[in-house]
Amino acid sequence: MPDGYHFKTTVFSEGAVSTVSGPSHAPVLTTLCVREDTNGTLWRSLHNNYDGSLKTDPSNPPKAPYIADRLEIGSMMHLDAMEWTGGFARCLGWIVLSPGSVR
């Protein structure tokens, strides 16, 4: 994690959600790693607690397992983070979805 950046992860039975924040403490990226989402609740939650518009449809969740990233307002203040957050989210996804393959 580059200097000044930090992340917080909440793990639950179906997967995990993490938010990366920048040096200004503004959220930069939220990534949702899902093993199981039988009724689309987790997918909808990624849409429901967002004040902007998103390109994805909250009523059309992807088939699990999936990793979904949502850019946050801080991404505009910390454009340098766009160089590494995709790889970070992918690594986090592997840890959550297939921990045995990375240990």
N, CA, C and O atoms as a DFTB+ gen file, in Angstrom:
412 C
 N C O
     1  1       0.851      -1.165       0.000
     2  2       0.000       0.000       0.000
     3  2       0.906       1.240       0.000
     4  3       1.761       1.372       0.876
     5  1       0.733       2.135      -0.955
     6  2       1.565       3.341      -0.985
     7  2       1.386       4.196       0.273
     8  3       0.340       4.162       0.922
     9  1       2.418       4.954       0.597
    10  2       2.370       5.821       1.781
    11  2       1.144       6.714       1.754
    12  3       0.789       7.275       0.716
    13  1       0.510       6.839       2.890
    14  2      -0.636       7.710       3.043
    15  2      -1.971       7.042       2.754
    16  3      -3.017       7.556       3.149
    17  1      -1.948       5.913       2.075
    18  2      -3.178       5.187       1.763
    19  2      -3.424       4.126       2.828
    20  3      -2.480       3.607       3.423
    21  1      -4.661       3.813       3.060
    22  2      -5.008       2.731       3.976
    23  2      -6.331       2.120       3.513
    24  3      -7.051       2.697       2.698
    25  1      -6.625       0.952       4.047
    26  2      -7.885       0.305       3.699
    27  2      -8.474      -0.370       4.916
    28  3      -7.780      -0.736       5.864
    29  1      -9.776      -0.518       4.849
    30  2     -10.517      -1.203       5.901
    31  2     -11.356      -2.276       5.229
    32  3     -12.010      -2.019       4.219
    33  1     -11.336      -3.466       5.784
    34  2     -12.065      -4.599       5.220
    35  2     -13.029      -5.156       6.258
    36  3     -12.698      -5.290       7.436
    37  1     -14.215      -5.471       5.793
    38  2     -15.198      -6.183       6.605
    39  2     -15.432      -7.533       5.953
    40  3     -15.824      -7.609       4.789
    41  1     -15.191      -8.593       6.703
    42  2     -15.352      -9.956       6.205
    43  2     -16.676     -10.502       6.742
    44  3     -17.010     -10.306       7.911
    45  1     -17.411     -11.175       5.892
    46  2     -18.667     -11.807       6.283
    47  2     -18.752     -13.154       5.601
    48  3     -17.897     -13.471       4.774
    49  1     -19.740     -13.949       5.914
    50  2     -19.779     -15.336       5.435
    51  2     -19.790     -15.436       3.910
    52  3     -19.245     -16.397       3.366
    53  1     -20.381     -14.493       3.216
    54  2     -20.477     -14.568       1.754
    55  2     -19.291     -13.938       1.037
    56  3     -19.168     -14.091      -0.178
    57  1     -18.411     -13.230       1.752
    58  2     -17.274     -12.582       1.112
    59  2     -16.700     -11.479       1.965
    60  3     -16.566     -11.627       3.180
    61  1     -16.354     -10.351       1.321
    62  2     -15.759      -9.229       2.036
    63  2     -15.959      -7.953       1.226
    64  3     -16.107      -7.991       0.004
    65  1     -15.959      -6.837       1.924
    66  2     -15.997      -5.528       1.276
    67  2     -14.861      -4.708       1.870
    68  3     -14.651      -4.700       3.083
    69  1     -14.130      -4.015       0.996
    70  2     -13.002      -3.191       1.428
    71  2     -13.123      -1.810       0.816
    72  3     -13.586      -1.648      -0.313
    73  1     -12.701      -0.824       1.581
    74  2     -12.637       0.539       1.069
    75  2     -11.224       1.061       1.252
    76  3     -10.664       1.018       2.347
    77  1     -10.656       1.555       0.153
    78  2      -9.343       2.184       0.166
    79  2      -9.565       3.680       0.331
    80  3     -10.400       4.269      -0.355
    81  1      -8.819       4.290       1.240
    82  2      -8.883       5.737       1.435
    83  2      -7.515       6.331       1.154
    84  3      -6.485       5.692       1.370
    85  1      -7.523       7.559       0.671
    86  2      -6.292       8.232       0.297
    87  2      -5.687       9.038       1.427
    88  3      -6.214       9.053       2.539
    89  1      -4.574       9.712       1.143
    90  2      -3.919      10.542       2.148
    91  2      -4.833      11.618       2.736
    92  3      -4.636      12.046       3.873
    93  1      -5.827      12.054       1.969
    94  2      -6.778      13.049       2.474
    95  2      -7.882      12.404       3.311
    96  3      -8.758      13.094       3.832
    97  1      -7.835      11.081       3.435
    98  2      -8.834      10.266       4.140
    99  2     -10.142      10.123       3.369
   100  3     -11.096       9.534       3.877
   101  1     -10.196      10.650       2.162
   102  2     -11.383      10.481       1.328
   103  2     -11.374       9.077       0.738
   104  3     -10.315       8.602       0.329
   105  1     -12.520       8.394       0.679
   106  2     -12.568       7.073       0.065
   107  2     -12.271       7.157      -1.430
   108  3     -12.765       8.039      -2.133
   109  1     -11.454       6.218      -1.894
   110  2     -11.014       6.177      -3.288
   111  2     -11.699       5.037      -4.045
   112  3     -12.148       5.222      -5.176
   113  1     -11.777       3.875      -3.426
   114  2     -12.303       2.686      -4.090
   115  2     -12.984       1.794      -3.064
   116  3     -12.480       1.603      -1.958
   117  1     -14.123       1.257      -3.438
   118  2     -14.762       0.198      -2.660
   119  2     -14.780      -1.033      -3.541
   120  3     -15.197      -0.973      -4.698
   121  1     -14.330      -2.143      -2.998
   122  2     -14.341      -3.397      -3.747
   123  2     -15.108      -4.450      -2.947
   124  3     -14.886      -4.631      -1.750
   125  1     -16.000      -5.127      -3.631
   126  2     -16.841      -6.159      -3.041
   127  2     -16.444      -7.496      -3.649
   128  3     -16.545      -7.686      -4.862
   129  1     -15.999      -8.409      -2.824
   130  2     -15.589      -9.752      -3.254
   131  2     -16.623     -10.733      -2.712
   132  3     -16.769     -10.882      -1.499
   133  1     -17.331     -11.394      -3.605
   134  2     -18.489     -12.191      -3.206
   135  2     -18.333     -13.650      -3.632
   136  3     -18.111     -13.948      -4.806
   137  1     -18.452     -14.551      -2.659
   138  2     -18.470     -15.988      -2.943
   139  2     -19.874     -16.434      -3.315
   140  3     -20.063     -17.266      -4.202
   141  1     -20.867     -15.861      -2.617
   142  2     -22.258     -16.273      -2.803
   143  2     -23.163     -15.067      -2.560
   144  3     -23.004     -14.351      -1.571
   145  1     -24.110     -14.849      -3.467
   146  2     -25.074     -13.743      -3.345
   147  2     -26.372     -14.210      -4.000
   148  3     -26.772     -13.708      -5.050
   149  1     -27.017     -15.177      -3.359
   150  2     -28.140     -15.883      -3.984
   151  2     -29.308     -14.984      -4.358
   152  3     -29.987     -15.253      -5.350
   153  1     -29.561     -13.941      -3.608
   154  2     -30.696     -13.078      -3.949
   155  2     -30.281     -11.679      -4.391
   156  3     -31.140     -10.809      -4.537
   157  1     -28.987     -11.436      -4.610
   158  2     -28.510     -10.149      -5.113
   159  2     -28.423      -9.046      -4.073
   160  3     -28.232      -7.882      -4.425
   161  1     -28.558      -9.387      -2.805
   162  2     -28.532      -8.376      -1.742
   163  2     -27.220      -7.614      -1.706
   164  3     -27.215      -6.390      -1.570
   165  1     -26.107      -8.327      -1.825
   166  2     -24.802      -7.660      -1.749
   167  2     -24.594      -6.741      -2.947
   168  3     -24.080      -5.633      -2.798
   169  1     -24.987      -7.191      -4.124
   170  2     -24.884      -6.378      -5.338
   171  2     -25.716      -5.096      -5.185
   172  3     -25.242      -4.005      -5.503
   173  1     -26.932      -5.230      -4.707
   174  2     -27.784      -4.051      -4.514
   175  2     -27.198      -3.106      -3.470
   176  3     -27.315      -1.888      -3.608
   177  1     -26.570      -3.648      -2.431
   178  2     -25.993      -2.791      -1.392
   179  2     -24.877      -1.912      -1.951
   180  3     -24.675      -0.790      -1.488
   181  1     -24.163      -2.417      -2.937
   182  2     -23.112      -1.625      -3.568
   183  2     -23.713      -0.435      -4.319
   184  3     -23.053       0.591      -4.483
   185  1     -24.940      -0.565      -4.768
   186  2     -25.632       0.514      -5.478
   187  2     -26.407       1.420      -4.531
   188  3     -26.439       2.636      -4.724
   189  1     -27.029       0.841      -3.511
   190  2     -27.943       1.591      -2.651
   191  2     -27.272       2.639      -1.786
   192  3     -27.884       3.662      -1.478
   193  1     -26.036       2.413      -1.388
   194  2     -25.389       3.383      -0.502
   195  2     -24.421       4.289      -1.265
   196  3     -23.362       4.647      -0.750
   197  1     -24.786       4.653      -2.485
   198  2     -23.965       5.511      -3.337
   199  2     -24.804       6.687      -3.791
   200  3     -25.937       6.507      -4.237
   201  1     -24.258       7.895      -3.683
   202  2     -25.020       9.096      -4.011
   203  2     -24.978       9.469      -5.491
   204  3     -25.805      10.260      -5.947
   205  1     -24.042       8.921      -6.239
   206  2     -23.926       9.256      -7.656
   207  2     -24.680       8.269      -8.530
   208  3     -25.470       7.461      -8.042
   209  1     -24.426       8.344      -9.816
   210  2     -25.033       7.372     -10.732
   211  2     -23.982       6.323     -11.095
   212  3     -22.793       6.620     -11.202
   213  1     -24.446       5.107     -11.279
   214  2     -23.567       4.000     -11.638
   215  2     -24.013       3.416     -12.969
   216  3     -25.185       3.513     -13.333
   217  1     -23.092       2.815     -13.687
   218  2     -23.382       2.244     -15.003
   219  2     -24.002       0.860     -14.924
   220  3     -24.529       0.363     -15.919
   221  1     -23.948       0.236     -13.766
   222  2     -24.482      -1.115     -13.625
   223  2     -25.888      -1.066     -13.051
   224  3     -26.291      -0.077     -12.439
   225  1     -26.617      -2.135     -13.254
   226  2     -28.015      -2.217     -12.860
   227  2     -28.138      -2.948     -11.524
   228  3     -27.741      -4.109     -11.427
   229  1     -28.678      -2.296     -10.494
   230  2     -28.788      -2.957      -9.188
   231  2     -29.697      -4.181      -9.208
   232  3     -29.576      -5.055      -8.349
   233  1     -30.599      -4.253     -10.171
   234  2     -31.511      -5.402     -10.222
   235  2     -30.982      -6.539     -11.093
   236  3     -31.681      -7.530     -11.306
   237  1     -29.758      -6.409     -11.598
   238  2     -29.176      -7.438     -12.455
   239  2     -27.783      -7.828     -11.944
   240  3     -26.777      -7.466     -12.554
   241  1     -27.722      -8.561     -10.828
   242  2     -26.417      -8.927     -10.262
   243  2     -25.692      -9.948     -11.131
   244  3     -26.324     -10.769     -11.797
   245  1     -24.361      -9.891     -11.119
   246  2     -23.601     -10.925     -11.819
   247  2     -23.709     -12.249     -11.074
   248  3     -24.076     -12.286      -9.899
   249  1     -23.392     -13.310     -11.755
   250  2     -23.372     -14.626     -11.130
   251  2     -22.146     -14.717     -10.221
   252  3     -21.035     -14.371     -10.623
   253  1     -22.362     -15.180      -9.008
   254  2     -21.257     -15.342      -8.054
   255  2     -20.427     -16.564      -8.438
   256  3     -20.966     -17.519      -8.997
   257  1     -19.159     -16.552      -8.158
   258  2     -18.412     -15.524      -7.447
   259  2     -18.096     -14.335      -8.362
   260  3     -17.990     -14.480      -9.580
   261  1     -17.947     -13.151      -7.741
   262  2     -17.581     -11.964      -8.502
   263  2     -16.838     -10.971      -7.620
   264  3     -16.888     -11.028      -6.392
   265  1     -16.150     -10.063      -8.293
   266  2     -15.481      -8.935      -7.646
   267  2     -16.011      -7.696      -8.345
   268  3     -15.921      -7.586      -9.567
   269  1     -16.559      -6.769      -7.585
   270  2     -17.107      -5.536      -8.145
   271  2     -16.413      -4.348      -7.495
   272  3     -16.335      -4.258      -6.270
   273  1     -15.912      -3.443      -8.317
   274  2     -15.244      -2.243      -7.828
   275  2     -16.115      -1.025      -8.093
   276  3     -16.746      -0.909      -9.144
   277  1     -16.136      -0.127      -7.129
   278  2     -16.858       1.134      -7.282
   279  2     -15.892       2.271      -6.962
   280  3     -15.352       2.348      -5.858
   281  1     -15.683       3.146      -7.933
   282  2     -14.851       4.318      -7.688
   283  2     -15.607       5.282      -6.784
   284  3     -16.800       5.528      -6.966
   285  1     -14.897       5.814      -5.822
   286  2     -15.483       6.757      -4.871
   287  2     -15.017       8.173      -5.204
   288  3     -14.154       8.362      -6.061
   289  1     -15.582       9.149      -4.533
   290  2     -15.303      10.557      -4.802
   291  2     -13.817      10.885      -4.662
   292  3     -13.307      11.743      -5.382
   293  1     -13.129      10.225      -3.762
   294  2     -11.705      10.471      -3.555
   295  2     -10.842      10.064      -4.732
   296  3      -9.685      10.478      -4.811
   297  1     -11.369       9.268      -5.646
   298  2     -10.581       8.877      -6.821
   299  2     -10.233      10.094      -7.673
   300  3      -9.209      10.100      -8.357
   301  1     -11.073      11.119      -7.636
   302  2     -10.788      12.346      -8.390
   303  2      -9.655      13.147      -7.750
   304  3      -8.937      13.868      -8.444
   305  1      -9.493      13.026      -6.452
   306  2      -8.431      13.742      -5.731
   307  2      -7.117      12.965      -5.751
   308  3      -6.044      13.545      -5.582
   309  1      -7.205      11.663      -5.957
   310  2      -6.022      10.796      -5.885
   311  2      -5.923       9.957      -7.157
   312  3      -6.005       8.729      -7.116
   313  1      -5.747      10.633      -8.274
   314  2      -5.684       9.935      -9.561
   315  2      -4.532       8.946      -9.626
   316  3      -4.603       7.968     -10.370
   317  1      -3.468       9.183      -8.860
   318  2      -2.337       8.249      -8.843
   319  2      -2.766       6.863      -8.377
   320  3      -2.158       5.864      -8.763
   321  1      -3.804       6.793      -7.554
   322  2      -4.275       5.499      -7.045
   323  2      -4.869       4.645      -8.159
   324  3      -4.945       3.424      -8.025
   325  1      -5.291       5.268      -9.251
   326  2      -5.876       4.503     -10.356
   327  2      -4.831       3.626     -11.050
   328  3      -5.181       2.751     -11.843
   329  1      -3.573       3.854     -10.759
   330  2      -2.500       3.027     -11.313
   331  2      -2.365       1.687     -10.597
   332  3      -1.843       0.736     -11.180
   333  1      -2.816       1.587      -9.362
   334  2      -2.580       0.362      -8.593
   335  2      -3.826      -0.238      -7.946
   336  3      -3.768      -1.385      -7.504
   337  1      -4.950       0.475      -7.869
   338  2      -6.110      -0.069      -7.159
   339  2      -6.734      -1.271      -7.859
   340  3      -7.318      -2.131      -7.200
   341  1      -6.620      -1.345      -9.188
   342  2      -7.141      -2.519      -9.893
   343  2      -6.409      -3.788      -9.472
   344  3      -7.036      -4.815      -9.212
   345  1      -5.083      -3.715      -9.405
   346  2      -4.292      -4.858      -8.953
   347  2      -4.549      -5.183      -7.493
   348  3      -4.592      -6.353      -7.114
   349  1      -4.718      -4.159      -6.677
   350  2      -5.026      -4.359      -5.267
   351  2      -6.350      -5.108      -5.109
   352  3      -6.436      -6.069      -4.345
   353  1      -7.379      -4.665      -5.832
   354  2      -8.693      -5.311      -5.751
   355  2      -8.626      -6.754      -6.240
   356  3      -9.263      -7.637      -5.665
   357  1      -7.867      -6.989      -7.284
   358  2      -7.718      -8.355      -7.818
   359  2      -7.044      -9.263      -6.781
   360  3      -7.479     -10.397      -6.582
   361  1      -5.995      -8.777      -6.124
   362  2      -5.315      -9.574      -5.090
   363  2      -6.235      -9.838      -3.907
   364  3      -6.282     -10.953      -3.388
   365  1      -6.958      -8.821      -3.485
   366  2      -7.908      -8.997      -2.395
   367  2      -8.956     -10.040      -2.771
   368  3      -9.338     -10.873      -1.948
   369  1      -9.414      -9.988      -4.007
   370  2     -10.386     -10.964      -4.486
   371  2      -9.867     -12.384      -4.410
   372  3     -10.589     -13.282      -3.976
   373  1      -8.628     -12.605      -4.823
   374  2      -8.050     -13.949      -4.741
   375  2      -7.976     -14.416      -3.291
   376  3      -8.260     -15.576      -2.993
   377  1      -7.595     -13.518      -2.396
   378  2      -7.494     -13.889      -0.978
   379  2      -8.857     -14.294      -0.423
   380  3      -8.962     -15.259       0.334
   381  1      -9.897     -13.555      -0.801
   382  2     -11.246     -13.834      -0.296
   383  2     -11.863     -15.050      -0.982
   384  3     -12.432     -15.917      -0.319
   385  1     -11.751     -15.114      -2.304
   386  2     -12.459     -16.140      -3.064
   387  2     -11.711     -17.458      -3.174
   388  3     -12.337     -18.507      -3.326
   389  1     -10.394     -17.427      -3.102
   390  2      -9.607     -18.652      -3.232
   391  2      -8.355     -18.582      -2.356
   392  3      -7.239     -18.601      -2.874
   393  1      -8.529     -18.502      -1.043
   394  2      -7.382     -18.300      -0.156
   395  2      -6.323     -19.398      -0.267
   396  3      -5.136     -19.121      -0.096
   397  1      -6.720     -20.608      -0.543
   398  2      -5.747     -21.693      -0.664
   399  2      -4.803     -21.530      -1.835
   400  3      -3.700     -22.076      -1.812
   401  1      -5.204     -20.797      -2.856
   402  2      -4.350     -20.631      -4.029
   403  2      -3.297     -19.552      -3.861
   404  3      -2.403     -19.435      -4.699
   405  1      -3.378     -18.757      -2.792
   406  2      -2.405     -17.696      -2.584
   407  2      -1.558     -17.913      -1.332
   408  3      -0.702     -17.088      -1.012
   409  1      -1.786     -18.990      -0.640
   410  2      -1.004     -19.233       0.575
   411  2       0.048     -20.269       0.336
   412  3       0.804     -20.603       1.249
